[in-house]
Amino acid sequence: MKFRLSPFKSAAVILSLGALLVAAPAHAQTIHIAGDKTTFYTVAKKYGVGISELVKANPKVNPLNVFPGLRLVVPVKDNPAASAKLKALSPEQPALLAASSSPKTVEAWGKTFSYEKTLQVKATAYSSAASENGKWGAVDYFGNPLKLGTIAVDPDVIPLGTKVLVTGYSHPGLPKEAFVATASDKGSAIQGKRIDIFIPGSQSFVSEFGFQNVQLYVIK
């Protein structure tokens, strides 16, 4: 939830993290501590396993909310190619590994998006309620009506006009898994890595969002 302290919008805090991988004992194993750009896709590609296998091996992990310190089981199969990859990682190379950033793509709803970078943020949500929008009403920084896909940001971190793919959240008022948003709002309370997501609906409904860590993909 957010409170409007000026003509601008307030938001919540960006925090981000990457992923850790632990393999199953029946097969070859490795531990991967990822950086802030790690995704199930990059892990699957790196170790030659399927994304569905990673999901099954990590039932308590949200594939769209991978963060540093999180342990993921990597079900590496017993085959020469997989073994060669594991040997290349050990013992010379440390467990802490940066996720592959090439190609920089992310998939959502069957579409592939190219992105420049990722950001882990702590997000809140706001509604069109007058108490949250002040005298300017339910409009963004440019005077456009608030709509699904509007987010408030700190322009020093995310320039106004930037398009991002938002992932890793949970709220019935937002599309499942991911949605494209535009940084078209800002507020005096937004400092550093923070965003506020506009969600259509009543103030009480929107407030159910609370505070959540989400991952943004800055779309090219």
C-alpha positions as CSV (number, residue, x, y, z in Angstrom):
1,M,0.0,0.0,0.0
2,K,1.2,3.5,-0.5
3,F,0.5,7.0,0.7
4,R,0.9,10.0,-1.5
5,L,3.1,12.6,0.1
6,S,3.1,15.0,-2.9
7,P,1.7,15.1,-6.4
8,F,3.8,12.0,-6.8
9,K,3.3,8.4,-5.7
10,S,5.1,6.5,-2.9
11,A,6.3,3.0,-3.2
12,A,8.3,0.3,-1.5
13,V,11.9,-1.0,-1.3
14,I,14.0,-2.8,-4.0
15,L,15.8,-5.8,-2.7
16,S,17.1,-8.4,-4.8
17,L,18.7,-11.7,-4.7
18,G,19.9,-14.6,-6.9
19,A,19.8,-18.4,-6.6
20,L,21.6,-21.4,-5.0
21,L,21.6,-24.8,-6.5
22,V,22.0,-28.2,-4.8
23,A,21.8,-31.4,-6.8
24,A,20.1,-34.7,-5.8
25,P,22.2,-37.4,-4.3
26,A,21.2,-40.1,-6.8
27,H,23.1,-38.3,-9.5
28,A,26.0,-35.9,-9.9
29,Q,25.6,-32.9,-7.7
30,T,26.7,-29.3,-7.5
31,I,25.9,-26.2,-5.5
32,H,25.4,-23.0,-7.4
33,I,25.1,-19.7,-5.6
34,A,23.8,-17.3,-8.2
35,G,24.2,-13.6,-8.7
36,D,21.3,-11.1,-9.2
37,K,20.8,-12.2,-12.8
38,T,20.2,-15.9,-12.1
39,T,17.0,-17.5,-13.4
40,F,15.8,-21.1,-13.8
41,Y,16.5,-20.6,-17.5
42,T,20.2,-19.8,-17.1
43,V,20.7,-22.6,-14.6
44,A,19.0,-25.1,-16.8
45,K,21.1,-24.0,-19.8
46,K,24.3,-24.1,-17.8
47,Y,23.9,-27.6,-16.4
48,G,22.0,-29.1,-19.4
49,V,18.8,-30.0,-17.5
50,G,15.2,-29.2,-18.3
51,I,13.4,-26.3,-16.5
52,S,10.6,-28.7,-15.6
53,E,13.1,-30.9,-13.9
54,L,14.4,-27.9,-11.9
55,V,10.8,-27.0,-10.9
56,K,10.1,-30.6,-9.8
57,A,13.3,-30.8,-7.8
58,N,12.5,-27.5,-6.0
59,P,8.8,-27.6,-5.2
60,K,9.0,-24.8,-2.6
61,V,10.8,-22.4,-4.9
62,N,9.0,-19.8,-7.1
63,P,11.0,-19.9,-10.4
64,L,10.2,-16.2,-10.9
65,N,11.5,-15.2,-7.5
66,V,15.1,-16.6,-7.3
67,F,17.3,-14.7,-4.9
68,P,20.8,-14.9,-3.3
69,G,21.1,-17.5,-0.6
70,L,18.3,-19.6,-2.0
71,R,19.2,-23.3,-2.5
72,L,18.1,-25.1,-5.6
73,V,18.5,-28.8,-6.3
74,V,20.1,-29.4,-9.7
75,P,19.0,-32.8,-10.9
76,V,22.1,-33.4,-13.1
77,K,21.8,-36.6,-15.1
78,D,24.4,-39.2,-15.3
79,N,25.9,-38.6,-18.7
80,P,29.3,-37.6,-20.0
81,A,28.4,-34.1,-20.9
82,A,26.9,-33.4,-17.5
83,S,29.8,-34.9,-15.7
84,A,32.2,-32.8,-17.7
85,K,30.4,-29.7,-16.7
86,L,30.5,-30.6,-13.1
87,K,34.2,-31.4,-13.2
88,A,34.9,-28.1,-14.8
89,L,33.3,-26.4,-11.8
90,S,35.3,-28.3,-9.2
91,P,37.6,-28.1,-7.4
92,E,39.3,-25.1,-8.9
93,Q,36.2,-23.0,-9.3
94,P,34.3,-21.8,-6.2
95,A,30.6,-22.6,-5.6
96,L,29.7,-18.9,-6.1
97,L,28.9,-18.5,-9.7
98,A,27.5,-15.7,-11.8
99,A,24.5,-16.8,-14.0
100,S,25.0,-16.7,-17.7
101,S,23.9,-13.4,-19.2
102,S,24.0,-14.5,-22.8
103,P,21.6,-14.4,-24.4
104,K,19.7,-12.0,-22.1
105,T,16.2,-13.2,-22.7
106,V,13.3,-14.1,-20.4
107,E,10.1,-15.9,-21.3
108,A,6.5,-15.0,-20.2
109,W,3.2,-16.3,-21.6
110,G,5.0,-18.0,-24.4
111,K,6.7,-14.7,-25.5
112,T,10.5,-14.0,-25.3
113,F,11.7,-10.6,-24.2
114,S,15.2,-9.3,-24.6
115,Y,16.3,-7.4,-21.5
116,E,19.3,-5.1,-20.5
117,K,19.5,-5.9,-16.8
118,T,17.5,-7.2,-13.9
119,L,16.6,-5.5,-10.6
120,Q,15.4,-7.1,-7.4
121,V,13.0,-4.8,-5.6
122,K,10.7,-4.6,-2.7
123,A,7.3,-3.5,-4.0
124,T,4.1,-2.2,-2.6
125,A,0.8,-1.4,-4.4
126,Y,-1.5,1.5,-4.6
127,S,-5.1,2.1,-5.7
128,S,-7.0,5.0,-7.3
129,A,-8.3,6.0,-3.9
130,A,-8.2,9.8,-3.2
131,S,-6.4,9.3,0.0
132,E,-3.5,7.7,-1.9
133,N,-3.4,10.2,-4.8
134,G,-3.9,13.7,-3.3
135,K,-5.3,16.7,-5.1
136,W,-4.0,15.5,-8.5
137,G,-6.3,12.5,-8.5
138,A,-5.8,9.1,-10.0
139,V,-3.3,10.1,-12.6
140,D,0.4,9.3,-13.1
141,Y,3.3,11.8,-13.2
142,F,2.4,12.8,-16.8
143,G,-1.3,13.3,-16.1
144,N,-2.4,10.0,-17.7
145,P,-5.1,8.0,-15.9
146,L,-3.7,5.2,-13.7
147,K,-4.0,1.8,-15.3
148,L,-2.7,-1.8,-14.9
149,G,0.9,-1.6,-16.0
150,T,1.6,1.8,-14.2
151,I,4.4,1.7,-11.6
152,A,5.9,4.5,-9.6
153,V,9.7,4.6,-9.4
154,D,12.8,6.6,-8.3
155,P,13.9,8.1,-11.6
156,D,17.5,8.0,-10.4
157,V,17.3,4.3,-10.4
158,I,14.7,3.5,-13.0
159,P,14.3,6.4,-15.5
160,L,10.7,7.5,-16.3
161,G,9.5,5.8,-19.4
162,T,11.4,2.6,-18.8
163,K,9.5,-0.6,-19.6
164,V,10.0,-3.6,-17.4
165,L,8.7,-7.1,-17.0
166,V,7.6,-7.5,-13.4
167,T,7.8,-11.0,-12.0
168,G,7.8,-12.8,-8.6
169,Y,4.7,-11.3,-7.1
170,S,1.4,-12.7,-5.9
171,H,-1.9,-10.8,-6.0
172,P,-5.3,-11.7,-7.6
173,G,-5.5,-8.2,-9.2
174,L,-2.4,-8.8,-11.3
175,P,-1.8,-11.1,-14.2
176,K,-0.4,-14.5,-13.2
177,E,3.4,-14.8,-13.2
178,A,4.4,-11.6,-15.0
179,F,3.2,-8.4,-16.7
180,V,4.8,-5.5,-18.6
181,A,4.8,-2.2,-16.8
182,T,6.0,1.3,-17.6
183,A,7.7,3.6,-15.1
184,S,5.4,6.6,-15.5
185,D,4.9,7.7,-11.9
186,K,7.1,8.9,-9.0
187,G,6.9,10.2,-5.5
188,S,8.8,12.0,-2.8
189,A,8.8,8.9,-0.7
190,I,10.4,6.8,-3.4
191,Q,14.1,6.8,-2.7
192,G,16.6,4.2,-4.1
193,K,15.5,0.8,-5.4
194,R,11.8,1.0,-4.7
195,I,8.6,0.6,-6.8
196,D,4.9,1.0,-6.2
197,I,2.5,-1.0,-8.5
198,F,-0.9,0.4,-9.4
199,I,-3.6,-2.2,-9.1
200,P,-7.2,-1.5,-10.2
201,G,-9.8,-2.1,-7.4
202,S,-10.8,-1.0,-3.9
203,Q,-8.2,0.3,-1.5
204,S,-8.7,-2.7,0.8
205,F,-8.4,-5.2,-2.1
206,V,-5.1,-3.5,-3.2
207,S,-3.7,-3.4,0.3
208,E,-3.7,-7.2,0.4
209,F,-0.5,-6.9,-1.7
210,G,1.5,-5.8,1.3
211,F,5.3,-5.8,0.8
212,Q,6.8,-8.2,-1.7
213,N,10.2,-8.8,-3.2
214,V,9.9,-8.9,-6.9
215,Q,12.2,-9.1,-9.9
216,L,12.2,-6.6,-12.8
217,Y,13.6,-7.3,-16.2
218,V,14.4,-4.0,-18.0
219,I,13.1,-4.6,-21.5
220,K,15.0,-3.3,-24.5
